[in-house]
Amino acid sequence: MTEEMINLGEQYSCTPIGFTQSVIGEVVSKMTNCAVVKVAQCAVEDQELLDEKASMVVAKYDTFK
């Protein structure tokens, strides 16, 4: 997806930087090449990493579905 296709406040599936699996979460901020996502669901293997990041992650637009 592109920046123009992503809407603030909507939920998307994406793969954040440093994560092995996709997450589902709400876009809370958009930047030039990526967005900040508040994660609602993630894979078990990424849960510890998510906890370290207080459920807020950064994902590039091309990883959004």
CHARMM internal coordinates of N, CA and C (Angstrom, degrees):
IC EDIT
DIST 1 N 1 CA 1.4490
DIST 1 CA 1 C 1.5319
ANGL 1 N 1 CA 1 C 109.29
DIST 1 C 2 N 1.3011
ANGL 1 CA 1 C 2 N 115.40
DIHE 1 N 1 CA 1 C 2 N 165.13
DIST 2 N 2 CA 1.4574
ANGL 1 C 2 N 2 CA 120.77
DIHE 1 CA 1 C 2 N 2 CA 177.41
DIST 2 CA 2 C 1.5260
ANGL 2 N 2 CA 2 C 109.42
DIHE 1 C 2 N 2 CA 2 C -111.64
DIST 2 C 3 N 1.3190
ANGL 2 CA 2 C 3 N 116.13
DIHE 2 N 2 CA 2 C 3 N 167.22
DIST 3 N 3 CA 1.4603
ANGL 2 C 3 N 3 CA 121.48
DIHE 2 CA 2 C 3 N 3 CA -179.99
DIST 3 CA 3 C 1.5269
ANGL 3 N 3 CA 3 C 111.42
DIHE 2 C 3 N 3 CA 3 C -54.89
DIST 3 C 4 N 1.3236
ANGL 3 CA 3 C 4 N 117.25
DIHE 3 N 3 CA 3 C 4 N -39.89
DIST 4 N 4 CA 1.4598
ANGL 3 C 4 N 4 CA 121.75
DIHE 3 CA 3 C 4 N 4 CA -177.73
DIST 4 CA 4 C 1.5261
ANGL 4 N 4 CA 4 C 112.28
DIHE 3 C 4 N 4 CA 4 C -66.18
DIST 4 C 5 N 1.3269
ANGL 4 CA 4 C 5 N 118.07
DIHE 4 N 4 CA 4 C 5 N -25.50
DIST 5 N 5 CA 1.4575
ANGL 4 C 5 N 5 CA 122.26
DIHE 4 CA 4 C 5 N 5 CA -177.82
DIST 5 CA 5 C 1.5337
ANGL 5 N 5 CA 5 C 112.63
DIHE 4 C 5 N 5 CA 5 C -83.52
DIST 5 C 6 N 1.3220
ANGL 5 CA 5 C 6 N 117.17
DIHE 5 N 5 CA 5 C 6 N -15.92
DIST 6 N 6 CA 1.4666
ANGL 5 C 6 N 6 CA 122.61
DIHE 5 CA 5 C 6 N 6 CA -177.05
DIST 6 CA 6 C 1.5267
ANGL 6 N 6 CA 6 C 109.23
DIHE 5 C 6 N 6 CA 6 C -93.34
DIST 6 C 7 N 1.3353
ANGL 6 CA 6 C 7 N 116.71
DIHE 6 N 6 CA 6 C 7 N 130.62
DIST 7 N 7 CA 1.4586
ANGL 6 C 7 N 7 CA 121.66
DIHE 6 CA 6 C 7 N 7 CA -179.56
DIST 7 CA 7 C 1.5237
ANGL 7 N 7 CA 7 C 110.95
DIHE 6 C 7 N 7 CA 7 C -112.31
DIST 7 C 8 N 1.3279
ANGL 7 CA 7 C 8 N 116.41
DIHE 7 N 7 CA 7 C 8 N 135.83
DIST 8 N 8 CA 1.4608
ANGL 7 C 8 N 8 CA 121.15
DIHE 7 CA 7 C 8 N 8 CA 175.40
DIST 8 CA 8 C 1.5186
ANGL 8 N 8 CA 8 C 109.72
DIHE 7 C 8 N 8 CA 8 C -60.03
DIST 8 C 9 N 1.3242
ANGL 8 CA 8 C 9 N 116.25
DIHE 8 N 8 CA 8 C 9 N 141.07
DIST 9 N 9 CA 1.4562
ANGL 8 C 9 N 9 CA 121.37
DIHE 8 CA 8 C 9 N 9 CA 177.10
DIST 9 CA 9 C 1.5090
ANGL 9 N 9 CA 9 C 115.18
DIHE 8 C 9 N 9 CA 9 C 84.83
DIST 9 C 10 N 1.3127
ANGL 9 CA 9 C 10 N 118.57
DIHE 9 N 9 CA 9 C 10 N -7.36
DIST 10 N 10 CA 1.4647
ANGL 9 C 10 N 10 CA 121.25
DIHE 9 CA 9 C 10 N 10 CA 179.10
DIST 10 CA 10 C 1.5227
ANGL 10 N 10 CA 10 C 110.66
DIHE 9 C 10 N 10 CA 10 C -97.75
DIST 10 C 11 N 1.3302
ANGL 10 CA 10 C 11 N 116.33
DIHE 10 N 10 CA 10 C 11 N 154.54
DIST 11 N 11 CA 1.4606
ANGL 10 C 11 N 11 CA 121.31
DIHE 10 CA 10 C 11 N 11 CA 179.30
DIST 11 CA 11 C 1.5246
ANGL 11 N 11 CA 11 C 110.56
DIHE 10 C 11 N 11 CA 11 C -94.23
DIST 11 C 12 N 1.3325
ANGL 11 CA 11 C 12 N 113.96
DIHE 11 N 11 CA 11 C 12 N 141.27
DIST 12 N 12 CA 1.4584
ANGL 11 C 12 N 12 CA 121.86
DIHE 11 CA 11 C 12 N 12 CA 179.46
DIST 12 CA 12 C 1.5156
ANGL 12 N 12 CA 12 C 109.61
DIHE 11 C 12 N 12 CA 12 C -140.58
DIST 12 C 13 N 1.3061
ANGL 12 CA 12 C 13 N 116.15
DIHE 12 N 12 CA 12 C 13 N 162.92
DIST 13 N 13 CA 1.4432
ANGL 12 C 13 N 13 CA 123.00
DIHE 12 CA 12 C 13 N 13 CA 169.08
DIST 13 CA 13 C 1.5234
ANGL 13 N 13 CA 13 C 106.46
DIHE 12 C 13 N 13 CA 13 C -99.69
DIST 13 C 14 N 1.3297
ANGL 13 CA 13 C 14 N 116.30
DIHE 13 N 13 CA 13 C 14 N 133.58
DIST 14 N 14 CA 1.4635
ANGL 13 C 14 N 14 CA 120.51
DIHE 13 CA 13 C 14 N 14 CA 179.45
DIST 14 CA 14 C 1.5238
ANGL 14 N 14 CA 14 C 109.01
DIHE 13 C 14 N 14 CA 14 C -155.84
DIST 14 C 15 N 1.3284
ANGL 14 CA 14 C 15 N 116.27
DIHE 14 N 14 CA 14 C 15 N 168.78
DIST 15 N 15 CA 1.4561
ANGL 14 C 15 N 15 CA 121.29
DIHE 14 CA 14 C 15 N 15 CA 176.57
DIST 15 CA 15 C 1.5257
ANGL 15 N 15 CA 15 C 108.43
DIHE 14 C 15 N 15 CA 15 C -113.92
DIST 15 C 16 N 1.3290
ANGL 15 CA 15 C 16 N 116.79
DIHE 15 N 15 CA 15 C 16 N 104.89
DIST 16 N 16 CA 1.4691
ANGL 15 C 16 N 16 CA 120.16
DIHE 15 CA 15 C 16 N 16 CA -178.60
DIST 16 CA 16 C 1.5266
ANGL 16 N 16 CA 16 C 112.39
DIHE 15 C 16 N 16 CA 16 C -66.47
DIST 16 C 17 N 1.3114
ANGL 16 CA 16 C 17 N 115.66
DIHE 16 N 16 CA 16 C 17 N 158.88
DIST 17 N 17 CA 1.4595
ANGL 16 C 17 N 17 CA 122.47
DIHE 16 CA 16 C 17 N 17 CA 177.34
DIST 17 CA 17 C 1.5178
ANGL 17 N 17 CA 17 C 108.79
DIHE 16 C 17 N 17 CA 17 C -61.01
DIST 17 C 18 N 1.3462
ANGL 17 CA 17 C 18 N 117.34
DIHE 17 N 17 CA 17 C 18 N 126.42
DIST 18 N 18 CA 1.4569
ANGL 17 C 18 N 18 CA 122.79
DIHE 17 CA 17 C 18 N 18 CA 178.56
DIST 18 CA 18 C 1.5145
ANGL 18 N 18 CA 18 C 115.15
DIHE 17 C 18 N 18 CA 18 C 90.57
DIST 18 C 19 N 1.3323
ANGL 18 CA 18 C 19 N 118.48
DIHE 18 N 18 CA 18 C 19 N -6.10
DIST 19 N 19 CA 1.4538
ANGL 18 C 19 N 19 CA 121.95
DIHE 18 CA 18 C 19 N 19 CA -179.32
DIST 19 CA 19 C 1.5233
ANGL 19 N 19 CA 19 C 110.05
DIHE 18 C 19 N 19 CA 19 C -97.20
DIST 19 C 20 N 1.3410
ANGL 19 CA 19 C 20 N 116.59
DIHE 19 N 19 CA 19 C 20 N 152.74
DIST 20 N 20 CA 1.4632
ANGL 19 C 20 N 20 CA 120.53
DIHE 19 CA 19 C 20 N 20 CA -179.64
DIST 20 CA 20 C 1.5244
ANGL 20 N 20 CA 20 C 112.26
DIHE 19 C 20 N 20 CA 20 C -92.46
DIST 20 C 21 N 1.3353
ANGL 20 CA 20 C 21 N 116.95
DIHE 20 N 20 CA 20 C 21 N -26.81
DIST 21 N 21 CA 1.4614
ANGL 20 C 21 N 21 CA 122.01
DIHE 20 CA 20 C 21 N 21 CA -176.71
DIST 21 CA 21 C 1.5274
ANGL 21 N 21 CA 21 C 110.30
DIHE 20 C 21 N 21 CA 21 C -122.56
DIST 21 C 22 N 1.3175
ANGL 21 CA 21 C 22 N 115.93
DIHE 21 N 21 CA 21 C 22 N 166.64
DIST 22 N 22 CA 1.4631
ANGL 21 C 22 N 22 CA 121.53
DIHE 21 CA 21 C 22 N 22 CA 176.70
DIST 22 CA 22 C 1.5224
ANGL 22 N 22 CA 22 C 110.62
DIHE 21 C 22 N 22 CA 22 C -73.03
DIST 22 C 23 N 1.3158
ANGL 22 CA 22 C 23 N 115.59
DIHE 22 N 22 CA 22 C 23 N 154.71
DIST 23 N 23 CA 1.4557
ANGL 22 C 23 N 23 CA 122.86
DIHE 22 CA 22 C 23 N 23 CA 174.57
DIST 23 CA 23 C 1.5293
ANGL 23 N 23 CA 23 C 107.80
DIHE 22 C 23 N 23 CA 23 C -124.33
DIST 23 C 24 N 1.3156
ANGL 23 CA 23 C 24 N 116.04
DIHE 23 N 23 CA 23 C 24 N 165.09
DIST 24 N 24 CA 1.4618
ANGL 23 C 24 N 24 CA 121.39
DIHE 23 CA 23 C 24 N 24 CA 172.79
DIST 24 CA 24 C 1.5148
ANGL 24 N 24 CA 24 C 106.77
DIHE 23 C 24 N 24 CA 24 C -119.67
DIST 24 C 25 N 1.3353
ANGL 24 CA 24 C 25 N 115.30
DIHE 24 N 24 CA 24 C 25 N 129.68
DIST 25 N 25 CA 1.4457
ANGL 24 C 25 N 25 CA 118.06
DIHE 24 CA 24 C 25 N 25 CA -179.29
DIST 25 CA 25 C 1.5171
ANGL 25 N 25 CA 25 C 112.92
DIHE 24 C 25 N 25 CA 25 C -166.56
DIST 25 C 26 N 1.3381
ANGL 25 CA 25 C 26 N 114.65
DIHE 25 N 25 CA 25 C 26 N 174.83
DIST 26 N 26 CA 1.4613
ANGL 25 C 26 N 26 CA 123.26
DIHE 25 CA 25 C 26 N 26 CA -176.94
DIST 26 CA 26 C 1.5248
ANGL 26 N 26 CA 26 C 110.51
DIHE 25 C 26 N 26 CA 26 C -96.38
DIST 26 C 27 N 1.3159
ANGL 26 CA 26 C 27 N 116.48
DIHE 26 N 26 CA 26 C 27 N 132.77
DIST 27 N 27 CA 1.4631
ANGL 26 C 27 N 27 CA 121.58
DIHE 26 CA 26 C 27 N 27 CA 177.02
DIST 27 CA 27 C 1.5294
ANGL 27 N 27 CA 27 C 108.38
DIHE 26 C 27 N 27 CA 27 C -74.71
DIST 27 C 28 N 1.3416
ANGL 27 CA 27 C 28 N 115.99
DIHE 27 N 27 CA 27 C 28 N 120.98
DIST 28 N 28 CA 1.4593
ANGL 27 C 28 N 28 CA 120.32
DIHE 27 CA 27 C 28 N 28 CA -178.69
DIST 28 CA 28 C 1.5296
ANGL 28 N 28 CA 28 C 112.67
DIHE 27 C 28 N 28 CA 28 C -108.69
DIST 28 C 29 N 1.3350
ANGL 28 CA 28 C 29 N 116.44
DIHE 28 N 28 CA 28 C 29 N -16.70
DIST 29 N 29 CA 1.4617
ANGL 28 C 29 N 29 CA 120.19
DIHE 28 CA 28 C 29 N 29 CA 179.45
DIST 29 CA 29 C 1.5209
ANGL 29 N 29 CA 29 C 109.37
DIHE 28 C 29 N 29 CA 29 C -158.01
DIST 29 C 30 N 1.3320
ANGL 29 CA 29 C 30 N 116.21
DIHE 29 N 29 CA 29 C 30 N 144.18
DIST 30 N 30 CA 1.4637
ANGL 29 C 30 N 30 CA 121.27
DIHE 29 CA 29 C 30 N 30 CA 177.68
DIST 30 CA 30 C 1.5164
ANGL 30 N 30 CA 30 C 109.55
DIHE 29 C 30 N 30 CA 30 C -119.15
DIST 30 C 31 N 1.3361
ANGL 30 CA 30 C 31 N 115.20
DIHE 30 N 30 CA 30 C 31 N 139.86
DIST 31 N 31 CA 1.4595
ANGL 30 C 31 N 31 CA 122.43
DIHE 30 CA 30 C 31 N 31 CA 175.85
DIST 31 CA 31 C 1.5191
ANGL 31 N 31 CA 31 C 108.26
DIHE 30 C 31 N 31 CA 31 C -123.05
DIST 31 C 32 N 1.3095
ANGL 31 CA 31 C 32 N 117.64
DIHE 31 N 31 CA 31 C 32 N -172.89
DIST 32 N 32 CA 1.4575
ANGL 31 C 32 N 32 CA 121.14
DIHE 31 CA 31 C 32 N 32 CA -176.28
DIST 32 CA 32 C 1.5240
ANGL 32 N 32 CA 32 C 113.16
DIHE 31 C 32 N 32 CA 32 C -61.01
DIST 32 C 33 N 1.3307
ANGL 32 CA 32 C 33 N 118.10
DIHE 32 N 32 CA 32 C 33 N -48.93
DIST 33 N 33 CA 1.4640
ANGL 32 C 33 N 33 CA 121.02
DIHE 32 CA 32 C 33 N 33 CA -174.78
DIST 33 CA 33 C 1.5150
ANGL 33 N 33 CA 33 C 114.64
DIHE 32 C 33 N 33 CA 33 C -115.39
DIST 33 C 34 N 1.3337
ANGL 33 CA 33 C 34 N 117.08
DIHE 33 N 33 CA 33 C 34 N -2.65
DIST 34 N 34 CA 1.4581
ANGL 33 C 34 N 34 CA 119.87
DIHE 33 CA 33 C 34 N 34 CA -175.61
DIST 34 CA 34 C 1.5286
ANGL 34 N 34 CA 34 C 110.86
DIHE 33 C 34 N 34 CA 34 C -155.36
DIST 34 C 35 N 1.3330
ANGL 34 CA 34 C 35 N 114.81
DIHE 34 N 34 CA 34 C 35 N 174.82
DIST 35 N 35 CA 1.4655
ANGL 34 C 35 N 35 CA 120.81
DIHE 34 CA 34 C 35 N 35 CA -179.55
DIST 35 CA 35 C 1.5185
ANGL 35 N 35 CA 35 C 109.58
DIHE 34 C 35 N 35 CA 35 C -134.28
DIST 35 C 36 N 1.3309
ANGL 35 CA 35 C 36 N 115.84
DIHE 35 N 35 CA 35 C 36 N 153.58
DIST 36 N 36 CA 1.4580
ANGL 35 C 36 N 36 CA 122.31
DIHE 35 CA 35 C 36 N 36 CA 173.58
DIST 36 CA 36 C 1.5289
ANGL 36 N 36 CA 36 C 106.93
DIHE 35 C 36 N 36 CA 36 C -94.10
DIST 36 C 37 N 1.3330
ANGL 36 CA 36 C 37 N 115.57
DIHE 36 N 36 CA 36 C 37 N 130.48
DIST 37 N 37 CA 1.4583
ANGL 36 C 37 N 37 CA 121.87
DIHE 36 CA 36 C 37 N 37 CA -175.19
DIST 37 CA 37 C 1.5297
ANGL 37 N 37 CA 37 C 109.34
DIHE 36 C 37 N 37 CA 37 C -123.94
DIST 37 C 38 N 1.3408
ANGL 37 CA 37 C 38 N 116.01
DIHE 37 N 37 CA 37 C 38 N 131.30
DIST 38 N 38 CA 1.4649
ANGL 37 C 38 N 38 CA 121.25
DIHE 37 CA 37 C 38 N 38 CA 172.38
DIST 38 CA 38 C 1.5224
ANGL 38 N 38 CA 38 C 106.34
DIHE 37 C 38 N 38 CA 38 C -90.83
DIST 38 C 39 N 1.3196
ANGL 38 CA 38 C 39 N 116.59
DIHE 38 N 38 CA 38 C 39 N 113.04
DIST 39 N 39 CA 1.4582
ANGL 38 C 39 N 39 CA 122.39
DIHE 38 CA 38 C 39 N 39 CA -170.53
DIST 39 CA 39 C 1.5293
ANGL 39 N 39 CA 39 C 111.91
DIHE 38 C 39 N 39 CA 39 C -78.45
DIST 39 C 40 N 1.3358
ANGL 39 CA 39 C 40 N 115.38
DIHE 39 N 39 CA 39 C 40 N 132.78
DIST 40 N 40 CA 1.4594
ANGL 39 C 40 N 40 CA 122.64
DIHE 39 CA 39 C 40 N 40 CA 175.52
DIST 40 CA 40 C 1.5289
ANGL 40 N 40 CA 40 C 110.92
DIHE 39 C 40 N 40 CA 40 C -101.49
DIST 40 C 41 N 1.3487
ANGL 40 CA 40 C 41 N 116.92
DIHE 40 N 40 CA 40 C 41 N -34.16
DIST 41 N 41 CA 1.4676
ANGL 40 C 41 N 41 CA 121.97
DIHE 40 CA 40 C 41 N 41 CA -179.39
DIST 41 CA 41 C 1.5181
ANGL 41 N 41 CA 41 C 109.60
DIHE 40 C 41 N 41 CA 41 C -142.92
DIST 41 C 42 N 1.3479
ANGL 41 CA 41 C 42 N 114.55
DIHE 41 N 41 CA 41 C 42 N 141.26
DIST 42 N 42 CA 1.4714
ANGL 41 C 42 N 42 CA 118.55
DIHE 41 CA 41 C 42 N 42 CA 173.79
DIST 42 CA 42 C 1.5200
ANGL 42 N 42 CA 42 C 108.74
DIHE 41 C 42 N 42 CA 42 C -148.14
DIST 42 C 43 N 1.3190
ANGL 42 CA 42 C 43 N 115.79
DIHE 42 N 42 CA 42 C 43 N 166.92
DIST 43 N 43 CA 1.4607
ANGL 42 C 43 N 43 CA 122.02
DIHE 42 CA 42 C 43 N 43 CA 178.88
DIST 43 CA 43 C 1.5273
ANGL 43 N 43 CA 43 C 109.79
DIHE 42 C 43 N 43 CA 43 C -70.74
DIST 43 C 44 N 1.3268
ANGL 43 CA 43 C 44 N 116.35
DIHE 43 N 43 CA 43 C 44 N 151.14
DIST 44 N 44 CA 1.4609
ANGL 43 C 44 N 44 CA 122.42
DIHE 43 CA 43 C 44 N 44 CA -178.12
DIST 44 CA 44 C 1.5279
ANGL 44 N 44 CA 44 C 111.24
DIHE 43 C 44 N 44 CA 44 C -55.98
DIST 44 C 45 N 1.3277
ANGL 44 CA 44 C 45 N 117.47
DIHE 44 N 44 CA 44 C 45 N -40.42
DIST 45 N 45 CA 1.4690
ANGL 44 C 45 N 45 CA 120.20
DIHE 44 CA 44 C 45 N 45 CA -177.09
DIST 45 CA 45 C 1.5312
ANGL 45 N 45 CA 45 C 113.19
DIHE 44 C 45 N 45 CA 45 C -67.70
DIST 45 C 46 N 1.3170
ANGL 45 CA 45 C 46 N 118.18
DIHE 45 N 45 CA 45 C 46 N -17.82
DIST 46 N 46 CA 1.4642
ANGL 45 C 46 N 46 CA 121.53
DIHE 45 CA 45 C 46 N 46 CA 178.32
DIST 46 CA 46 C 1.5357
ANGL 46 N 46 CA 46 C 113.09
DIHE 45 C 46 N 46 CA 46 C -102.39
DIST 46 C 47 N 1.3300
ANGL 46 CA 46 C 47 N 117.87
DIHE 46 N 46 CA 46 C 47 N 0.31
DIST 47 N 47 CA 1.4687
ANGL 46 C 47 N 47 CA 121.22
DIHE 46 CA 46 C 47 N 47 CA -174.48
DIST 47 CA 47 C 1.5315
ANGL 47 N 47 CA 47 C 112.71
DIHE 46 C 47 N 47 CA 47 C -60.91
DIST 47 C 48 N 1.3219
ANGL 47 CA 47 C 48 N 118.24
DIHE 47 N 47 CA 47 C 48 N -41.96
DIST 48 N 48 CA 1.4676
ANGL 47 C 48 N 48 CA 121.03
DIHE 47 CA 47 C 48 N 48 CA -179.65
DIST 48 CA 48 C 1.5270
ANGL 48 N 48 CA 48 C 110.92
DIHE 47 C 48 N 48 CA 48 C -63.83
DIST 48 C 49 N 1.3157
ANGL 48 CA 48 C 49 N 117.02
DIHE 48 N 48 CA 48 C 49 N -43.05
DIST 49 N 49 CA 1.4649
ANGL 48 C 49 N 49 CA 121.42
DIHE 48 CA 48 C 49 N 49 CA 177.60
DIST 49 CA 49 C 1.5259
ANGL 49 N 49 CA 49 C 110.27
DIHE 48 C 49 N 49 CA 49 C -63.17
DIST 49 C 50 N 1.3232
ANGL 49 CA 49 C 50 N 117.05
DIHE 49 N 49 CA 49 C 50 N -40.75
DIST 50 N 50 CA 1.4621
ANGL 49 C 50 N 50 CA 121.34
DIHE 49 CA 49 C 50 N 50 CA 178.33
DIST 50 CA 50 C 1.5308
ANGL 50 N 50 CA 50 C 110.74
DIHE 49 C 50 N 50 CA 50 C -62.88
DIST 50 C 51 N 1.3274
ANGL 50 CA 50 C 51 N 117.24
DIHE 50 N 50 CA 50 C 51 N -42.17
DIST 51 N 51 CA 1.4646
ANGL 50 C 51 N 51 CA 121.24
DIHE 50 CA 50 C 51 N 51 CA 178.79
DIST 51 CA 51 C 1.5267
ANGL 51 N 51 CA 51 C 111.20
DIHE 50 C 51 N 51 CA 51 C -60.81
DIST 51 C 52 N 1.3269
ANGL 51 CA 51 C 52 N 117.25
DIHE 51 N 51 CA 51 C 52 N -38.29
DIST 52 N 52 CA 1.4647
ANGL 51 C 52 N 52 CA 121.92
DIHE 51 CA 51 C 52 N 52 CA 177.77
DIST 52 CA 52 C 1.5252
ANGL 52 N 52 CA 52 C 111.29
DIHE 51 C 52 N 52 CA 52 C -64.06
DIST 52 C 53 N 1.3012
ANGL 52 CA 52 C 53 N 116.93
DIHE 52 N 52 CA 52 C 53 N -29.22
DIST 53 N 53 CA 1.4654
ANGL 52 C 53 N 53 CA 121.69
DIHE 52 CA 52 C 53 N 53 CA -176.83
DIST 53 CA 53 C 1.5305
ANGL 53 N 53 CA 53 C 112.43
DIHE 52 C 53 N 53 CA 53 C -97.30
DIST 53 C 54 N 1.3319
ANGL 53 CA 53 C 54 N 117.77
DIHE 53 N 53 CA 53 C 54 N 10.76
DIST 54 N 54 CA 1.4667
ANGL 53 C 54 N 54 CA 123.27
DIHE 53 CA 53 C 54 N 54 CA 178.37
DIST 54 CA 54 C 1.5352
ANGL 54 N 54 CA 54 C 111.94
DIHE 53 C 54 N 54 CA 54 C 53.82
DIST 54 C 55 N 1.3218
ANGL 54 CA 54 C 55 N 116.20
DIHE 54 N 54 CA 54 C 55 N 38.09
DIST 55 N 55 CA 1.4781
ANGL 54 C 55 N 55 CA 124.02
DIHE 54 CA 54 C 55 N 55 CA 176.68
DIST 55 CA 55 C 1.5319
ANGL 55 N 55 CA 55 C 114.69
DIHE 54 C 55 N 55 CA 55 C 66.87
DIST 55 C 56 N 1.3261
ANGL 55 CA 55 C 56 N 118.29
DIHE 55 N 55 CA 55 C 56 N 10.12
DIST 56 N 56 CA 1.4663
ANGL 55 C 56 N 56 CA 122.03
DIHE 55 CA 55 C 56 N 56 CA 177.93
DIST 56 CA 56 C 1.5251
ANGL 56 N 56 CA 56 C 107.96
DIHE 55 C 56 N 56 CA 56 C -114.02
DIST 56 C 57 N 1.3408
ANGL 56 CA 56 C 57 N 116.38
DIHE 56 N 56 CA 56 C 57 N 124.68
DIST 57 N 57 CA 1.4629
ANGL 56 C 57 N 57 CA 121.48
DIHE 56 CA 56 C 57 N 57 CA -177.54
DIST 57 CA 57 C 1.5144
ANGL 57 N 57 CA 57 C 110.72
DIHE 56 C 57 N 57 CA 57 C -131.68
DIST 57 C 58 N 1.3206
ANGL 57 CA 57 C 58 N 115.53
DIHE 57 N 57 CA 57 C 58 N 166.99
DIST 58 N 58 CA 1.4614
ANGL 57 C 58 N 58 CA 122.69
DIHE 57 CA 57 C 58 N 58 CA 177.46
DIST 58 CA 58 C 1.5224
ANGL 58 N 58 CA 58 C 108.01
DIHE 57 C 58 N 58 CA 58 C -116.36
DIST 58 C 59 N 1.3350
ANGL 58 CA 58 C 59 N 115.80
DIHE 58 N 58 CA 58 C 59 N 132.71
DIST 59 N 59 CA 1.4638
ANGL 58 C 59 N 59 CA 121.21
DIHE 58 CA 58 C 59 N 59 CA 179.44
DIST 59 CA 59 C 1.5326
ANGL 59 N 59 CA 59 C 109.59
DIHE 58 C 59 N 59 CA 59 C -134.59
DIST 59 C 60 N 1.3306
ANGL 59 CA 59 C 60 N 115.27
DIHE 59 N 59 CA 59 C 60 N 139.39
DIST 60 N 60 CA 1.4645
ANGL 59 C 60 N 60 CA 120.14
DIHE 59 CA 59 C 60 N 60 CA 175.38
DIST 60 CA 60 C 1.5172
ANGL 60 N 60 CA 60 C 109.54
DIHE 59 C 60 N 60 CA 60 C -72.12
DIST 60 C 61 N 1.3117
ANGL 60 CA 60 C 61 N 116.64
DIHE 60 N 60 CA 60 C 61 N 148.36
DIST 61 N 61 CA 1.4631
ANGL 60 C 61 N 61 CA 121.76
DIHE 60 CA 60 C 61 N 61 CA -176.56
DIST 61 CA 61 C 1.5270
ANGL 61 N 61 CA 61 C 112.92
DIHE 60 C 61 N 61 CA 61 C -59.19
DIST 61 C 62 N 1.3342
ANGL 61 CA 61 C 62 N 117.68
DIHE 61 N 61 CA 61 C 62 N -32.49
DIST 62 N 62 CA 1.4612
ANGL 61 C 62 N 62 CA 119.03
DIHE 61 CA 61 C 62 N 62 CA -177.12
DIST 62 CA 62 C 1.5322
ANGL 62 N 62 CA 62 C 113.05
DIHE 61 C 62 N 62 CA 62 C -72.94
DIST 62 C 63 N 1.3622
ANGL 62 CA 62 C 63 N 118.14
DIHE 62 N 62 CA 62 C 63 N -5.72
DIST 63 N 63 CA 1.4704
ANGL 62 C 63 N 63 CA 120.24
DIHE 62 CA 62 C 63 N 63 CA 176.49
DIST 63 CA 63 C 1.5246
ANGL 63 N 63 CA 63 C 112.24
DIHE 62 C 63 N 63 CA 63 C -96.63
DIST 63 C 64 N 1.3338
ANGL 63 CA 63 C 64 N 118.28
DIHE 63 N 63 CA 63 C 64 N -2.73
DIST 64 N 64 CA 1.4623
ANGL 63 C 64 N 64 CA 121.63
DIHE 63 CA 63 C 64 N 64 CA -179.45
DIST 64 CA 64 C 1.5200
ANGL 64 N 64 CA 64 C 110.59
DIHE 63 C 64 N 64 CA 64 C -77.67
DIST 64 C 65 N 1.3439
ANGL 64 CA 64 C 65 N 115.86
DIHE 64 N 64 CA 64 C 65 N 144.67
DIST 65 N 65 CA 1.4669
ANGL 64 C 65 N 65 CA 122.25
DIHE 64 CA 64 C 65 N 65 CA 177.65
DIST 65 CA 65 C 1.5026
ANGL 65 N 65 CA 65 C 109.36
DIHE 64 C 65 N 65 CA 65 C -127.00
END
COOR INIT
IC SEED 1 N 1 CA 1 C
IC BUILD
